[in-house]
Amino acid sequence: MSLPTPAALLRTLCLASLCTLGLTHAASAQQYPTKPVRIVVPYTPGGGIDVLARLVSAKLTEMWGQSVYVENRPGAGANLGVDLVAKSAPDGYSFVIVSNTVALAASSASKPSYDLFKDLTAAALATRAPFVLGVNPKAGATTVKGLLDVAKNRPGGLNFASAGQGTTTHLAIELLKRRTGMPALHVPYKGSGPAMTDLLDGRVDALFATAAAIMPYARDNRLLALAVTGKTRSPSAPGVPTMIEAGVSNFEVVVWFGFLAPAGTPSAILHKFHADMSKVLAMPDVAEKLKGQGQDVAAMGPEDFGVFLREEVTTWADVVRQANLKFD
């Protein structure tokens, strides 16, 4: 019987090492977590993303019998908190909950201090919240087609409010302009609250905002909810058609919340985090609270979330470039 060649021995040793490493990671995931887990929120307390993080952390603490705590690290347009986790140990004990902001930051000319795809890895998408196109009745349109007609026939177009330059509410306007040729004057505000106030008072014509913000006023007939911006209708506004149903093809804008971990975090731990977080999101009390905020559960695993994240960066990079937008 011939002896194996040195190359064959080397291949066997490498395969054995990979198998041992895989078994080690699997065993590690079964025992995980063995110490407190940190979820960094790169915003101040109180917003929708903070509420979601605290819901998830409380339920995971009960499920795992190990503390899962929230740490708010606002600053630098959310880059401070994301960068903190990007530089953390890839051991499964640090996550950051993020929104569309990371995709917009990666799409802008001024890049953040971290590389979204080299320094971080997708763990799980948690929720999506499509916008509702809210319109003041004084604008004179009751459908999306009617709104586009009004805009095209009015000198200067309609006044579209946003929560600020470079926000998702702003880019939704730019995407609508690209898809339809609609003329519009962008009116940026310092937050969605002031924008909503002026929309209700008729000082601006339209605004993309969450269902939680628009629908109470639509039910009181103070605003018209013309369309939602997801690919499918939202449970938070089931009677409102999608933009695609309303005749605007290839239009989807959602505010999403998801979890990232440092690059190199073991895959088995990422999948365990996703699986257990999905169980949390399926709990009736959690789902009810999220629905009240206009968030639709959209649990997505590491691989699918990673693909989705790259698609988001590509979409918004195109919008930013085509509209020649400059962000501070």
SEVEX-200658 format. One record per residue (C-alpha): x, y, z; residue in one letter; residue number from 1; chain. Coordinates in pm, whole numbers, plus 50000, padded with zeros to 5 digits. Layout:
N
- X | Y | Z | A | NUM | A
...
END
This chain:
328
- 50000 | 50000 | 50000 | M | 1 | A
- 50144 | 50334 | 49897 | S | 2 | A
- 50190 | 50609 | 50153 | L | 3 | A
- 49999 | 50937 | 50105 | P | 4 | A
- 50194 | 51219 | 49946 | T | 5 | A
- 50290 | 51526 | 50155 | P | 6 | A
- 50030 | 51731 | 49961 | A | 7 | A
- 49757 | 51479 | 50043 | A | 8 | A
- 49859 | 51480 | 50409 | L | 9 | A
- 49844 | 51858 | 50412 | L | 10 | A
- 49494 | 51859 | 50261 | R | 11 | A
- 49377 | 51604 | 50518 | T | 12 | A
- 49518 | 51811 | 50802 | L | 13 | A
- 49352 | 52127 | 50668 | C | 14 | A
- 49016 | 51954 | 50635 | L | 15 | A
- 49048 | 51817 | 50986 | A | 16 | A
- 49129 | 52164 | 51117 | S | 17 | A
- 48828 | 52314 | 50940 | L | 18 | A
- 48599 | 52043 | 51077 | C | 19 | A
- 48736 | 52099 | 51428 | T | 20 | A
- 48686 | 52473 | 51391 | L | 21 | A
- 48329 | 52420 | 51269 | G | 22 | A
- 48251 | 52190 | 51561 | L | 23 | A
- 48404 | 52440 | 51802 | T | 24 | A
- 48186 | 52720 | 51665 | H | 25 | A
- 47876 | 52499 | 51677 | A | 26 | A
- 47945 | 52402 | 52036 | A | 27 | A
- 48015 | 52767 | 52118 | S | 28 | A
- 47678 | 52868 | 51969 | A | 29 | A
- 47496 | 52603 | 52172 | Q | 30 | A
- 47645 | 52741 | 52494 | Q | 31 | A
- 47608 | 53106 | 52387 | Y | 32 | A
- 47572 | 53343 | 52561 | P | 33 | A
- 47783 | 53291 | 52870 | T | 34 | A
- 47811 | 53660 | 52962 | K | 35 | A
- 47612 | 53983 | 52906 | P | 36 | A
- 47536 | 54081 | 52546 | V | 37 | A
- 47543 | 54446 | 52441 | R | 38 | A
- 47310 | 54603 | 52184 | I | 39 | A
- 47432 | 54948 | 52086 | V | 40 | A
- 47169 | 55199 | 51974 | V | 41 | A
- 47342 | 55482 | 51782 | P | 42 | A
- 47064 | 55728 | 51873 | Y | 43 | A
- 46922 | 55894 | 52181 | T | 44 | A
- 46664 | 55700 | 52386 | P | 45 | A
- 46296 | 55712 | 52298 | G | 46 | A
- 46277 | 55669 | 51921 | G | 47 | A
- 46132 | 55373 | 51734 | G | 48 | A
- 46469 | 55205 | 51691 | I | 49 | A
- 46540 | 55239 | 52064 | D | 50 | A
- 46197 | 55095 | 52151 | V | 51 | A
- 46263 | 54792 | 51929 | L | 52 | A
- 46608 | 54736 | 52078 | A | 53 | A
- 46466 | 54741 | 52432 | R | 54 | A
- 46181 | 54505 | 52343 | L | 55 | A
- 46425 | 54257 | 52191 | V | 56 | A
- 46680 | 54289 | 52471 | S | 57 | A
- 46422 | 54231 | 52745 | A | 58 | A
- 46279 | 53920 | 52577 | K | 59 | A
- 46622 | 53775 | 52494 | L | 60 | A
- 46728 | 53827 | 52856 | T | 61 | A
- 46431 | 53614 | 52964 | E | 62 | A
- 46497 | 53354 | 52694 | M | 63 | A
- 46869 | 53320 | 52749 | W | 64 | A
- 46888 | 53372 | 53124 | G | 65 | A
- 47172 | 53612 | 53052 | Q | 66 | A
- 47164 | 53991 | 53052 | S | 67 | A
- 47111 | 54157 | 52715 | V | 68 | A
- 47142 | 54531 | 52766 | Y | 69 | A
- 47098 | 54843 | 52553 | V | 70 | A
- 47369 | 55108 | 52532 | E | 71 | A
- 47280 | 55437 | 52364 | N | 72 | A
- 47575 | 55590 | 52178 | R | 73 | A
- 47436 | 55879 | 51968 | P | 74 | A
- 47650 | 56114 | 51765 | G | 75 | A
- 47795 | 56185 | 51420 | A | 76 | A
- 47474 | 56092 | 51242 | G | 77 | A
- 47471 | 55745 | 51403 | A | 78 | A
- 47827 | 55677 | 51289 | N | 79 | A
- 47967 | 55690 | 51643 | L | 80 | A
- 47771 | 55391 | 51769 | G | 81 | A
- 47818 | 55188 | 51451 | V | 82 | A
- 48192 | 55253 | 51454 | D | 83 | A
- 48208 | 55140 | 51819 | L | 84 | A
- 48070 | 54798 | 51730 | V | 85 | A
- 48275 | 54776 | 51410 | A | 86 | A
- 48586 | 54797 | 51629 | K | 87 | A
- 48456 | 54552 | 51894 | S | 88 | A
- 48566 | 54191 | 51933 | A | 89 | A
- 48387 | 53956 | 51688 | P | 90 | A
- 48272 | 53720 | 51962 | D | 91 | A
- 47894 | 53762 | 51948 | G | 92 | A
- 47869 | 53989 | 52250 | Y | 93 | A
- 47833 | 54321 | 52068 | S | 94 | A
- 47562 | 54412 | 51818 | F | 95 | A
- 47442 | 54745 | 51681 | V | 96 | A
- 47087 | 54810 | 51567 | I | 97 | A
- 47081 | 55024 | 51255 | V | 98 | A
- 46839 | 55173 | 51004 | S | 99 | A
- 46850 | 55301 | 50647 | N | 100 | A
- 47101 | 55558 | 50771 | T | 101 | A
- 47392 | 55316 | 50725 | V | 102 | A
- 47297 | 55256 | 50361 | A | 103 | A
- 47264 | 55631 | 50302 | L | 104 | A
- 47599 | 55695 | 50470 | A | 105 | A
- 47766 | 55435 | 50248 | A | 106 | A
- 47600 | 55598 | 49945 | S | 107 | A
- 47716 | 55952 | 50017 | S | 108 | A
- 48038 | 56120 | 49913 | A | 109 | A
- 48159 | 56165 | 50273 | S | 110 | A
- 48222 | 55808 | 50386 | K | 111 | A
- 48197 | 55710 | 50754 | P | 112 | A
- 48500 | 55596 | 50954 | S | 113 | A
- 48403 | 55229 | 50916 | Y | 114 | A
- 48353 | 55016 | 50606 | D | 115 | A
- 48000 | 54875 | 50613 | L | 116 | A
- 48094 | 54552 | 50435 | F | 117 | A
- 48450 | 54497 | 50557 | K | 118 | A
- 48419 | 54592 | 50924 | D | 119 | A
- 48065 | 54466 | 50992 | L | 120 | A
- 47847 | 54168 | 50906 | T | 121 | A
- 47470 | 54132 | 50881 | A | 122 | A
- 47305 | 53949 | 51171 | A | 123 | A
- 46930 | 53995 | 51124 | A | 124 | A
- 46674 | 54228 | 50974 | L | 125 | A
- 46397 | 54283 | 51228 | A | 126 | A
- 46126 | 54514 | 51096 | T | 127 | A
- 46024 | 54724 | 50800 | R | 128 | A
- 45805 | 55032 | 50812 | A | 129 | A
- 45688 | 55160 | 50475 | P | 130 | A
- 45605 | 55525 | 50441 | F | 131 | A
- 45259 | 55656 | 50369 | V | 132 | A
- 45227 | 55939 | 50119 | L | 133 | A
- 45025 | 56190 | 50320 | G | 134 | A
- 44865 | 56482 | 50136 | V | 135 | A
- 44679 | 56787 | 50261 | N | 136 | A
- 44325 | 56797 | 50112 | P | 137 | A
- 44392 | 57153 | 49994 | K | 138 | A
- 44639 | 57013 | 49741 | A | 139 | A
- 44341 | 56911 | 49529 | G | 140 | A
- 44423 | 56544 | 49466 | A | 141 | A
- 44270 | 56223 | 49597 | T | 142 | A
- 44489 | 55972 | 49412 | T | 143 | A
- 44857 | 55944 | 49325 | V | 144 | A
- 44777 | 55999 | 48957 | K | 145 | A
- 44577 | 56307 | 49048 | G | 146 | A
- 44864 | 56435 | 49260 | L | 147 | A
- 45108 | 56393 | 48972 | L | 148 | A
- 44870 | 56579 | 48741 | D | 149 | A
- 44835 | 56866 | 48990 | V | 150 | A
- 45213 | 56886 | 49028 | A | 151 | A
- 45272 | 56895 | 48654 | K | 152 | A
- 45010 | 57165 | 48600 | N | 153 | A
- 45115 | 57391 | 48886 | R | 154 | A
- 45406 | 57631 | 48826 | P | 155 | A
- 45699 | 57502 | 49030 | G | 156 | A
- 45516 | 57183 | 49120 | G | 157 | A
- 45403 | 57078 | 49467 | L | 158 | A
- 45575 | 57155 | 49796 | N | 159 | A
- 45703 | 56827 | 49943 | F | 160 | A
- 45817 | 56838 | 50305 | A | 161 | A
- 46084 | 56609 | 50451 | S | 162 | A
- 46237 | 56544 | 50791 | A | 163 | A
- 46562 | 56695 | 50666 | G | 164 | A
- 46821 | 56703 | 50390 | Q | 165 | A
- 46955 | 56356 | 50318 | G | 166 | A
- 46695 | 56169 | 50522 | T | 167 | A
- 46497 | 55877 | 50382 | T | 168 | A
- 46191 | 56102 | 50363 | T | 169 | A
- 46391 | 56335 | 50139 | H | 170 | A
- 46526 | 56057 | 49917 | L | 171 | A
- 46174 | 55917 | 49876 | A | 172 | A
- 46081 | 56248 | 49712 | I | 173 | A
- 46385 | 56230 | 49483 | E | 174 | A
- 46302 | 55872 | 49388 | L | 175 | A
- 45943 | 55971 | 49306 | L | 176 | A
- 46072 | 56254 | 49088 | K | 177 | A
- 46303 | 56013 | 48905 | R | 178 | A
- 46030 | 55754 | 48851 | R | 179 | A
- 45756 | 55995 | 48735 | T | 180 | A
- 45915 | 56319 | 48617 | G | 181 | A
- 45709 | 56500 | 48882 | M | 182 | A
- 45819 | 56859 | 48950 | P | 183 | A
- 45845 | 56930 | 49321 | A | 184 | A
- 45999 | 57179 | 49560 | L | 185 | A
- 46176 | 57004 | 49846 | H | 186 | A
- 46111 | 57175 | 50181 | V | 187 | A
- 46344 | 57027 | 50446 | P | 188 | A
- 46256 | 57051 | 50817 | Y | 189 | A
- 46450 | 56972 | 51130 | K | 190 | A
- 46261 | 56652 | 51200 | G | 191 | A
- 45930 | 56495 | 51103 | S | 192 | A
- 45736 | 56672 | 51381 | G | 193 | A
- 45766 | 57025 | 51237 | P | 194 | A
- 45708 | 56889 | 50886 | A | 195 | A
- 45385 | 56722 | 51000 | M | 196 | A
- 45266 | 57043 | 51166 | T | 197 | A
- 45304 | 57240 | 50844 | D | 198 | A
- 45143 | 56962 | 50641 | L | 199 | A
- 44836 | 56968 | 50865 | L | 200 | A
- 44821 | 57347 | 50839 | D | 201 | A
- 44847 | 57335 | 50459 | G | 202 | A
- 45176 | 57524 | 50437 | R | 203 | A
- 45317 | 57226 | 50244 | V | 204 | A
- 45128 | 56985 | 50018 | D | 205 | A
- 45271 | 56641 | 50085 | A | 206 | A
- 45500 | 56436 | 50306 | L | 207 | A
- 45629 | 56080 | 50319 | F | 208 | A
- 45599 | 55965 | 50681 | A | 209 | A
- 45530 | 55648 | 50878 | T | 210 | A
- 45182 | 55499 | 50903 | A | 211 | A
- 45188 | 55575 | 51275 | A | 212 | A
- 45231 | 55944 | 51190 | A | 213 | A
- 44990 | 55972 | 50896 | I | 214 | A
- 44702 | 55730 | 50958 | M | 215 | A
- 44547 | 55890 | 51272 | P | 216 | A
- 44502 | 56214 | 51075 | Y | 217 | A
- 44379 | 56026 | 50768 | A | 218 | A
- 44111 | 55859 | 50978 | R | 219 | A
- 44003 | 56206 | 51096 | D | 220 | A
- 44002 | 56330 | 50733 | N | 221 | A
- 44261 | 56595 | 50813 | R | 222 | A
- 44499 | 56427 | 50567 | L | 223 | A
- 44464 | 56194 | 50271 | L | 224 | A
- 44666 | 55871 | 50270 | A | 225 | A
- 44727 | 55813 | 49899 | L | 226 | A
- 44970 | 55520 | 49898 | A | 227 | A
- 45217 | 55315 | 50097 | V | 228 | A
- 45572 | 55274 | 49975 | T | 229 | A
- 45625 | 54903 | 50032 | G | 230 | A
- 45595 | 54634 | 49765 | K | 231 | A
- 45290 | 54496 | 49945 | T | 232 | A
- 45019 | 54663 | 50150 | R | 233 | A
- 45098 | 54732 | 50512 | S | 234 | A
- 44909 | 54573 | 50804 | P | 235 | A
- 44927 | 54920 | 50960 | S | 236 | A
- 44731 | 55069 | 50666 | A | 237 | A
- 44559 | 54776 | 50493 | P | 238 | A
- 44314 | 54990 | 50296 | G | 239 | A
- 44584 | 55205 | 50137 | V | 240 | A
- 44722 | 55090 | 49798 | P | 241 | A
- 45092 | 55059 | 49727 | T | 242 | A
- 45267 | 55310 | 49504 | M | 243 | A
- 45305 | 55029 | 49251 | I | 244 | A
- 44930 | 54962 | 49260 | E | 245 | A
- 44878 | 55336 | 49217 | A | 246 | A
- 45074 | 55329 | 48891 | G | 247 | A
- 45431 | 55416 | 48995 | V | 248 | A
- 45640 | 55117 | 48888 | S | 249 | A
- 45957 | 55004 | 49063 | N | 250 | A
- 45898 | 55220 | 49370 | F | 251 | A
- 45978 | 55087 | 49716 | E | 252 | A
- 46098 | 55285 | 50016 | V | 253 | A
- 46090 | 55137 | 50364 | V | 254 | A
- 46243 | 55238 | 50692 | V | 255 | A
- 46403 | 54922 | 50821 | W | 256 | A
- 46570 | 54825 | 51146 | F | 257 | A
- 46829 | 54549 | 51160 | G | 258 | A
- 47122 | 54419 | 51361 | F | 259 | A
- 47489 | 54417 | 51259 | L | 260 | A
- 47784 | 54253 | 51432 | A | 261 | A
- 48161 | 54296 | 51396 | P | 262 | A
- 48305 | 54123 | 51089 | A | 263 | A
- 48430 | 53777 | 51178 | G | 264 | A
- 48155 | 53699 | 51429 | T | 265 | A
- 48095 | 53320 | 51406 | P | 266 | A
- 47817 | 53229 | 51163 | S | 267 | A
- 47661 | 52987 | 51413 | A | 268 | A
- 47618 | 53269 | 51666 | I | 269 | A
- 47469 | 53501 | 51403 | L | 270 | A
- 47215 | 53235 | 51309 | H | 271 | A
- 47127 | 53169 | 51672 | K | 272 | A
- 47076 | 53541 | 51729 | F | 273 | A
- 46849 | 53561 | 51425 | H | 274 | A
- 46650 | 53250 | 51519 | A | 275 | A
- 46587 | 53364 | 51875 | D | 276 | A
- 46513 | 53723 | 51773 | M | 277 | A
- 46256 | 53587 | 51525 | S | 278 | A
- 46085 | 53404 | 51813 | K | 279 | A
- 46076 | 53732 | 52006 | V | 280 | A
- 45920 | 53922 | 51714 | L | 281 | A
- 45652 | 53653 | 51681 | A | 282 | A
- 45538 | 53703 | 52041 | M | 283 | A
- 45187 | 53859 | 52042 | P | 284 | A
- 45271 | 54139 | 52287 | D | 285 | A
- 45582 | 54237 | 52090 | V | 286 | A
- 45403 | 54224 | 51754 | A | 287 | A
- 45121 | 54439 | 51892 | E | 288 | A
- 45359 | 54706 | 52019 | K | 289 | A
- 45544 | 54714 | 51688 | L | 290 | A
- 45220 | 54738 | 51491 | K | 291 | A
- 45124 | 55039 | 51703 | G | 292 | A
- 45441 | 55207 | 51577 | Q | 293 | A
- 45370 | 55117 | 51215 | G | 294 | A
- 45649 | 54857 | 51204 | Q | 295 | A
- 45591 | 54533 | 51013 | D | 296 | A
- 45785 | 54228 | 51131 | V | 297 | A
- 46029 | 54118 | 50860 | A | 298 | A
- 46268 | 53874 | 51025 | A | 299 | A
- 46550 | 53805 | 50777 | M | 300 | A
- 46863 | 53597 | 50839 | G | 301 | A
- 47228 | 53695 | 50799 | P | 302 | A
- 47270 | 53596 | 50433 | E | 303 | A
- 46945 | 53746 | 50305 | D | 304 | A
- 46993 | 54061 | 50512 | F | 305 | A
- 47344 | 54097 | 50371 | G | 306 | A
- 47209 | 54082 | 50014 | V | 307 | A
- 46931 | 54328 | 50102 | F | 308 | A
- 47184 | 54569 | 50256 | L | 309 | A
- 47396 | 54573 | 49939 | R | 310 | A
- 47084 | 54635 | 49728 | E | 311 | A
- 46989 | 54929 | 49951 | E | 312 | A
- 47333 | 55087 | 49914 | V | 313 | A
- 47320 | 55046 | 49535 | T | 314 | A
- 46968 | 55193 | 49506 | T | 315 | A
- 47038 | 55502 | 49711 | W | 316 | A
- 47383 | 55559 | 49561 | A | 317 | A
- 47210 | 55582 | 49222 | D | 318 | A
- 46947 | 55826 | 49353 | V | 319 | A
- 47210 | 56043 | 49523 | V | 320 | A
- 47425 | 56053 | 49210 | R | 321 | A
- 47142 | 56115 | 48963 | Q | 322 | A
- 46990 | 56391 | 49175 | A | 323 | A
- 47337 | 56540 | 49240 | N | 324 | A
- 47262 | 56560 | 49612 | L | 325 | A
- 47516 | 56702 | 49854 | K | 326 | A
- 47496 | 56604 | 50221 | F | 327 | A
- 47655 | 56788 | 50512 | D | 328 | A
END
